[in-house]
Amino acid sequence: MNLRELSELLNLSQTTVSRALNGFPEVSERTRERVQRIAKQNNYAPNKAAKGLATGQTLTIGHVISTSNQNEMVNPVFGDFVAGVGEVYSANGYKMLISVVPPEEDEYQVYRDLKAQSTVDAVVIQSPTVNDGRISFLTELGLPFIVHGRASQCEIPYAWLDVNNRSAFIRATDFLFDLGHRRIALLNGSEHMDFAYRRRQGYESSLQSRGLNIDRELMFSNEMTESYGYHKTLELLELDNPPTAILTASIIVALGARRAIQEAGKTVGRDVSIVTHDDRLSYFQNSDDIPIFTATKSSVRDAGRRLAEMLLQIVANPDMQPPNELLEVELTLGKSTGPAPQK
């Protein structure tokens, strides 16, 4: 069935049917639902090239990735996020364009080129920093975008979807405190990244609310690798007054921390407890039955799906107010935590 035949069946103009299928706001919700229902019943699939010509859209979403962070492209968080957004793009007839920017090249010029050449309908900002200049730049450039995360020091309105990182680490630190732990270490991500900045805020807020001092020798930040978790945990265990619990920013870091604790002849959950953040990664799963780690959980793939839905709404309704969505985490108990050991 083609558009003309579908329009005749519905007794509507081809323009109205096309606009109903493509999400234009001037079509009533009742008409939109009727058109979509009849189109589905008759297995109608719009021609993608024709859709692009009719709407002036490229049906492409851009992701600009800087390799100044050399592990970004192999980071499993990146892989799961891209898989999530890709599912929604594909289901809605969109393609994904990934532009990889070497450290010596200007990331901002890539955005300028995408805008000037009308290559994409919108872009996704990933890995936002605390004061991320891309947000104001893209706003002035007039290229639609959404941020996976937030930028704490950016005051202009912009679209974003984020996990409540501050609340997550308040909850995790409070949990360890309730188990009797008073020496709680933090193995955080790189703190120029906004998510890590907010997680440290949560950790410090919990300690301060319990009357505990902030001990800088228990706090580290770096790229979230297994090696980082391993070496910093070894350093922590060699302190005169080592921590009885460690809070880590990812399950990858937690795996390194566990390795260090075991090599030191100690038992995770008895001698040293670990709480981690778990993005529910496809290739680093926190076990199926009893979780390996007690964790604050939030699926990065689900976040990708939801972010893509929000961005396609922005593309279809360019005059809408920038949407914001904050995802809460759940705390799940695993084998890695127990009461603070008695001295």
C-alpha positions as CSV (number, residue, x, y, z in Angstrom):
1,M,0.0,0.0,0.0
2,N,1.3,3.5,-0.9
3,L,0.5,6.9,0.6
4,R,-2.2,7.7,-1.9
5,E,-4.1,4.4,-1.3
6,L,-3.8,4.9,2.5
7,S,-5.2,8.4,2.1
8,E,-8.1,7.2,0.1
9,L,-8.9,4.5,2.6
10,L,-8.9,7.1,5.4
11,N,-10.7,9.7,3.3
12,L,-8.0,12.2,4.2
13,S,-5.6,14.2,2.1
14,Q,-2.1,12.8,1.6
15,T,-0.7,15.8,3.4
16,T,-2.8,15.2,6.5
17,V,-1.8,11.5,6.6
18,S,1.9,12.3,6.1
19,R,1.8,14.9,8.9
20,A,-0.1,12.5,11.2
21,L,2.5,9.8,10.6
22,N,5.4,12.1,11.0
23,G,4.4,13.7,14.3
24,F,3.4,17.2,13.3
25,P,1.7,19.0,16.2
26,E,-1.1,20.6,14.1
27,V,-2.7,17.2,13.5
28,S,-5.2,16.3,16.3
29,E,-4.4,13.4,18.6
30,R,-7.6,11.7,17.5
31,T,-6.7,11.9,13.8
32,R,-3.1,10.8,14.5
33,E,-4.2,7.7,16.4
34,R,-6.7,6.8,13.7
35,V,-4.1,7.2,10.9
36,Q,-1.5,5.2,12.8
37,R,-4.0,2.4,13.6
38,I,-5.2,2.0,10.0
39,A,-1.6,2.3,8.7
40,K,-0.5,-0.5,11.0
41,Q,-3.5,-2.7,10.2
42,N,-2.6,-2.4,6.5
43,N,1.1,-2.9,6.9
44,Y,1.9,0.6,5.5
45,A,5.5,1.7,5.8
46,P,6.3,5.2,4.7
47,N,9.1,5.7,2.2
48,K,12.0,7.0,4.2
49,A,13.5,9.1,1.4
50,A,10.1,10.6,0.7
51,K,9.6,11.3,4.4
52,G,12.8,13.2,4.5
53,L,11.9,15.3,1.5
54,A,8.5,16.1,2.9
55,T,9.7,17.2,6.3
56,G,13.0,18.7,5.3
57,Q,14.7,16.2,7.7
58,T,17.8,14.0,7.2
59,L,16.4,11.3,9.5
60,T,19.9,11.1,11.0
61,I,21.0,11.8,14.6
62,G,24.7,12.7,15.3
63,H,27.0,11.5,18.0
64,V,30.3,13.3,18.2
65,I,32.9,11.4,20.2
66,S,36.3,12.9,21.1
67,T,39.1,10.3,21.5
68,S,41.0,12.6,23.9
69,N,39.6,10.1,26.4
70,Q,41.4,7.2,24.8
71,N,39.1,4.5,26.2
72,E,35.8,6.1,25.3
73,M,35.1,3.9,22.2
74,V,35.8,0.7,24.1
75,N,34.0,1.7,27.2
76,P,31.1,-0.8,27.8
77,V,28.9,2.1,29.1
78,F,29.3,3.8,25.7
79,G,28.4,0.5,23.9
80,D,25.3,-0.1,25.9
81,F,24.1,3.5,25.6
82,V,24.6,3.4,21.8
83,A,22.7,0.1,21.6
84,G,19.8,1.7,23.5
85,V,19.5,4.9,21.4
86,G,20.0,2.8,18.3
87,E,17.0,0.7,19.0
88,V,14.7,3.7,19.1
89,Y,16.3,5.4,16.1
90,S,15.8,2.3,14.0
91,A,12.2,1.8,15.1
92,N,11.5,5.3,14.0
93,G,13.3,5.2,10.7
94,Y,16.3,7.2,11.8
95,K,20.0,6.5,11.3
96,M,22.9,7.2,13.6
97,L,26.0,9.1,12.5
98,I,29.1,8.7,14.8
99,S,31.8,11.3,14.2
100,V,35.1,10.4,15.9
101,V,37.3,13.4,16.7
102,P,41.0,12.9,17.3
103,P,42.5,14.9,20.2
104,E,44.3,17.3,17.8
105,E,41.1,18.2,15.9
106,D,38.5,20.8,16.9
107,E,35.3,19.1,18.1
108,Y,33.4,22.4,17.7
109,Q,34.2,22.5,14.0
110,V,32.6,19.1,13.6
111,Y,29.3,20.6,15.0
112,R,29.7,23.6,12.7
113,D,30.1,21.3,9.7
114,L,27.1,19.2,10.7
115,K,24.9,22.3,10.9
116,A,26.2,24.0,7.7
117,Q,25.9,20.8,5.6
118,S,22.5,19.8,7.1
119,T,23.9,16.4,7.8
120,V,21.9,15.6,10.9
121,D,18.6,16.7,12.5
122,A,20.0,16.8,16.0
123,V,22.9,15.6,18.1
124,V,23.5,13.9,21.5
125,I,26.1,15.3,23.9
126,Q,27.7,12.5,25.9
127,S,30.0,12.6,28.9
128,P,29.2,16.2,29.9
129,T,31.7,18.0,32.1
130,V,30.9,20.3,35.0
131,N,31.1,23.4,32.9
132,D,30.5,22.0,29.4
133,G,30.9,24.7,26.7
134,R,29.2,22.5,24.1
135,I,25.8,23.3,25.6
136,S,26.0,27.1,25.0
137,F,27.8,26.6,21.7
138,L,25.1,24.3,20.2
139,T,22.3,26.6,21.6
140,E,23.8,29.6,19.8
141,L,24.5,27.5,16.7
142,G,20.8,26.5,16.5
143,L,21.5,22.7,16.2
144,P,19.0,20.7,18.3
145,F,20.5,18.5,21.0
146,I,20.0,16.6,24.2
147,V,22.6,15.9,26.9
148,H,23.1,12.4,28.4
149,G,23.8,13.8,31.9
150,R,24.0,17.4,33.0
151,A,26.4,20.3,33.4
152,S,26.3,21.7,36.9
153,Q,27.6,25.2,36.1
154,C,25.4,25.7,33.0
155,E,22.4,28.0,33.7
156,I,20.8,28.3,30.3
157,P,17.8,25.9,29.6
158,Y,18.7,22.8,27.7
159,A,17.3,19.3,27.2
160,W,18.8,16.5,29.3
161,L,18.3,13.1,30.8
162,D,20.4,12.1,33.8
163,V,20.6,9.7,36.7
164,N,20.3,11.2,40.2
165,N,24.0,10.6,41.0
166,R,24.0,12.7,44.1
167,S,21.1,10.9,45.6
168,A,22.5,7.5,44.6
169,F,25.7,8.1,46.5
170,I,24.0,9.6,49.6
171,R,22.0,6.4,49.7
172,A,25.0,4.2,49.3
173,T,27.1,6.0,51.9
174,D,24.1,6.1,54.3
175,F,23.7,2.3,53.9
176,L,27.4,1.7,54.8
177,F,27.1,4.0,57.8
178,D,24.0,2.0,59.0
179,L,26.2,-1.1,58.9
180,G,28.6,0.5,61.4
181,H,31.3,1.7,58.9
182,R,33.0,5.0,59.7
183,R,36.1,4.8,57.5
184,I,34.5,4.8,54.0
185,A,36.7,5.4,51.0
186,L,35.5,6.7,47.6
187,L,37.0,5.5,44.3
188,N,35.3,8.0,42.0
189,G,35.4,8.7,38.3
190,S,37.3,11.7,36.9
191,E,35.7,14.6,38.7
192,H,35.8,17.1,35.8
193,M,33.0,14.9,34.6
194,D,29.6,16.1,36.0
195,F,28.4,12.6,37.1
196,A,31.5,12.1,39.2
197,Y,31.3,15.6,40.7
198,R,27.7,15.0,41.8
199,R,28.6,11.6,43.2
200,R,31.3,13.1,45.4
201,Q,28.8,15.7,46.5
202,G,26.5,12.9,47.6
203,Y,29.2,11.0,49.4
204,E,30.4,14.1,51.3
205,S,26.8,15.1,52.1
206,S,26.2,11.8,53.7
207,L,29.3,11.9,55.8
208,Q,28.7,15.4,57.0
209,S,25.1,14.6,57.9
210,R,26.4,11.9,60.2
211,G,29.0,14.1,61.8
212,L,32.0,12.5,60.0
213,N,34.9,14.5,58.8
214,I,35.9,14.5,55.1
215,D,39.2,12.6,54.9
216,R,41.0,13.4,51.7
217,E,43.3,10.4,52.0
218,L,40.3,8.2,51.4
219,M,39.1,9.9,48.2
220,F,40.4,9.2,44.7
221,S,39.2,10.1,41.2
222,N,40.4,8.8,37.9
223,E,39.2,7.0,34.7
224,M,37.1,4.1,35.7
225,T,39.2,1.1,34.9
226,E,39.8,-2.2,36.7
227,S,43.5,-1.3,37.2
228,Y,42.6,1.9,38.9
229,G,40.3,0.1,41.3
230,Y,43.0,-2.5,42.0
231,H,45.9,-0.2,42.7
232,K,44.0,2.4,44.7
233,T,42.5,-0.3,46.9
234,L,46.0,-1.7,47.6
235,E,47.1,1.9,48.6
236,L,44.0,2.2,50.9
237,L,44.7,-1.2,52.6
238,E,48.3,-0.1,53.4
239,L,47.2,2.9,55.4
240,D,47.8,2.9,59.2
241,N,44.0,3.2,59.6
242,P,42.5,1.6,56.4
243,P,38.9,1.9,55.4
244,T,36.4,-0.8,56.3
245,A,34.3,0.0,53.2
246,I,34.8,1.3,49.7
247,L,32.3,3.1,47.5
248,T,33.2,2.7,43.8
249,A,31.8,4.6,40.8
250,S,31.4,1.6,38.5
251,I,31.3,-2.1,38.6
252,I,34.5,-2.2,36.6
253,V,36.4,-0.3,39.4
254,A,34.7,-2.6,41.9
255,L,36.2,-5.7,40.2
256,G,39.6,-4.2,40.7
257,A,38.9,-3.4,44.3
258,R,37.7,-6.9,44.9
259,R,40.9,-8.4,43.4
260,A,43.1,-6.2,45.6
261,I,41.2,-7.2,48.8
262,Q,41.4,-10.9,47.9
263,E,45.2,-10.6,47.1
264,A,45.7,-8.9,50.5
265,G,44.2,-12.1,52.2
266,K,41.0,-10.4,53.2
267,T,37.4,-11.3,52.5
268,V,35.0,-8.9,50.7
269,G,31.9,-8.3,52.8
270,R,33.6,-9.4,56.0
271,D,36.9,-7.5,56.3
272,V,36.1,-4.8,53.7
273,S,32.7,-4.0,52.2
274,I,32.2,-2.7,48.7
275,V,29.2,-0.8,47.3
276,T,29.3,0.2,43.6
277,H,27.2,1.9,41.0
278,D,25.9,-0.7,38.5
279,D,24.9,0.5,35.0
280,R,23.6,-3.0,34.3
281,L,26.1,-3.5,31.5
282,S,25.7,-6.3,29.1
283,Y,29.2,-7.6,29.5
284,F,29.8,-6.9,33.2
285,Q,26.7,-8.2,34.8
286,N,26.3,-8.2,38.6
287,S,25.3,-11.9,38.6
288,D,21.8,-13.3,38.0
289,D,20.9,-14.8,41.4
290,I,22.5,-13.2,44.4
291,P,24.4,-10.1,43.1
292,I,28.2,-10.1,43.5
293,F,28.1,-6.5,44.7
294,T,25.7,-4.4,46.7
295,A,24.9,-1.7,44.1
296,T,23.0,1.4,43.1
297,K,21.4,0.2,39.8
298,S,20.3,2.2,36.8
299,S,20.4,0.7,33.2
300,V,22.4,2.8,30.8
301,R,20.7,1.0,27.9
302,D,17.3,1.9,29.2
303,A,18.5,5.5,29.6
304,G,19.6,5.5,26.0
305,R,16.2,4.3,24.8
306,R,14.4,7.1,26.8
307,L,16.8,9.8,25.7
308,A,16.3,8.9,22.1
309,E,12.6,9.1,22.5
310,M,12.9,12.6,24.1
311,L,15.2,13.7,21.3
312,L,12.9,12.6,18.5
313,Q,10.1,14.5,20.2
314,I,12.3,17.6,20.1
315,V,13.0,17.0,16.3
316,A,9.2,16.7,15.7
317,N,8.3,19.7,17.8
318,P,11.2,22.2,17.5
319,D,9.3,24.9,19.5
320,M,8.8,22.8,22.6
321,Q,10.4,23.6,25.9
322,P,13.6,21.6,26.5
323,P,12.6,18.5,28.3
324,N,14.4,17.3,31.4
325,E,14.2,13.9,33.1
326,L,15.9,12.6,36.2
327,L,16.1,8.9,36.8
328,E,16.3,7.5,40.3
329,V,18.3,4.4,41.2
330,E,17.5,1.3,43.2
331,L,19.8,-0.1,45.9
332,T,20.2,-3.9,45.6
333,L,21.9,-6.0,48.3
334,G,24.7,-8.3,47.3
335,K,27.5,-10.4,48.7
336,S,30.0,-7.5,49.0
337,T,28.7,-5.8,52.2
338,G,28.4,-6.7,55.8
339,P,28.7,-5.1,59.3
340,A,31.9,-3.1,60.0
341,P,34.5,-5.5,61.5
342,Q,35.0,-5.1,65.3
343,K,38.5,-4.0,66.3
